[in-house]
Amino acid sequence: MAKEVKTIGVLTSGGDAPGMNAAVRAVVRTALSHGMRVIGIERGYNGLLNGETYEMNLRSVSEIIHRGGTVLYTARCLEFKTEEGQKKGAEMCKKLGIDALVVIGGDGSFRGAKALANLGIPCIGIPGTIDNDIACSEYTIGYDTAMNTAVEMVDKLRDTTQSHDRCSVVEVMGRNAGYIALNVGIATGAIATLIPERPYDLERDILDRMQFTQKTGKKHFIVIVAEGVGHAQDLANEIQARTGIDSRATVLGHVQRGGSPSLRDRVTASRMGYQAVILLEKGIFNRVVAVSADKIVDYDINVALSMHKSIDTTLLDVAETISI
């Protein structure tokens, strides 16, 4: 029989994502409403190893649902990747009286949770990453806000691009996944969108398309590049050298991680945080909460980490057909 969970630990790990605060808020308030205690762990696994914790109450999470970042802070922790660090983490949980842990983060964070689960600490994972690259979930916390931020920035950039008849090469986040780039490319009418999942040909995918649209009267261009594809500045230099069109690179960078979370991120995070606590209350441990067909579901953490996700090729067809 599963042990009763009386005290929950909650932490955010890996890169911050808008909506993490909404998830923390939901975990805390759902747990308290079910008679559980909640221990907030600051700076992810690093904070767990160093005992950076405090007991949370209803007011600990007041006025945070609209805030970006994470009130629990986050940090990378190389020590926790070692077997010794993981054992120390499990011992710290026991020392702090934490019966189960809710981990909000990405795949690396979930691998840490899996290690703790193997050492007897029940865990629930909540996918929080702007890249939307968690295989078991159709949607991850922060993705919608990051895309909207990128679109807003590109829309502002378009004004000066159009005024000067330029080509703007805009680099968005996505080291190994092109979800942000592809959707932002469609939403901003980019002439070309380059993603890690599909190799590109400069001549075919950019220069020929620019030349074709110039004949139809187009005089300014936007190219969206996922960071995993290459350097925006190098691409801008190549485009200018080959076409003679003044080409400028803009790297949006970490601005995409910040800002007040969108409605979708606030609601999804709240649903996921609530579900994480309900699972623990029912004695269902070592799961990852996820979105499937707009429903909140959950998977065994080992299954979740073994799943694969592919990009929707229809979106590639949409982008190539209408962005001319």
Secondary structure as UniProt FT lines:
FT   STRAND          7..12
FT   TURN            18..19
FT   HELIX           20..33
FT   TURN            34..35
FT   STRAND          37..41
FT   TURN            42..43
FT   HELIX           44..50
FT   STRAND          53..56
FT   HELIX           58..61
FT   TURN            62..63
FT   TURN            65..66
FT   TURN            71..72
FT   HELIX           79..81
FT   HELIX           83..95
FT   TURN            96..97
FT   STRAND          100..105
FT   HELIX           107..118
FT   TURN            119..120
FT   STRAND          123..128
FT   TURN            130..131
FT   TURN            135..136
FT   HELIX           143..163
FT   TURN            164..165
FT   STRAND          167..172
FT   HELIX           179..188
FT   STRAND          192..194
FT   TURN            196..197
FT   HELIX           202..207
FT   HELIX           208..215
FT   TURN            216..217
FT   STRAND          221..226
FT   TURN            227..229
FT   HELIX           232..243
FT   STRAND          247..251
FT   HELIX           253..257
FT   HELIX           263..281
FT   TURN            282..283
FT   STRAND          287..292
FT   TURN            293..294
FT   STRAND          295..300
FT   HELIX           301..306
FT   HELIX           313..322
//
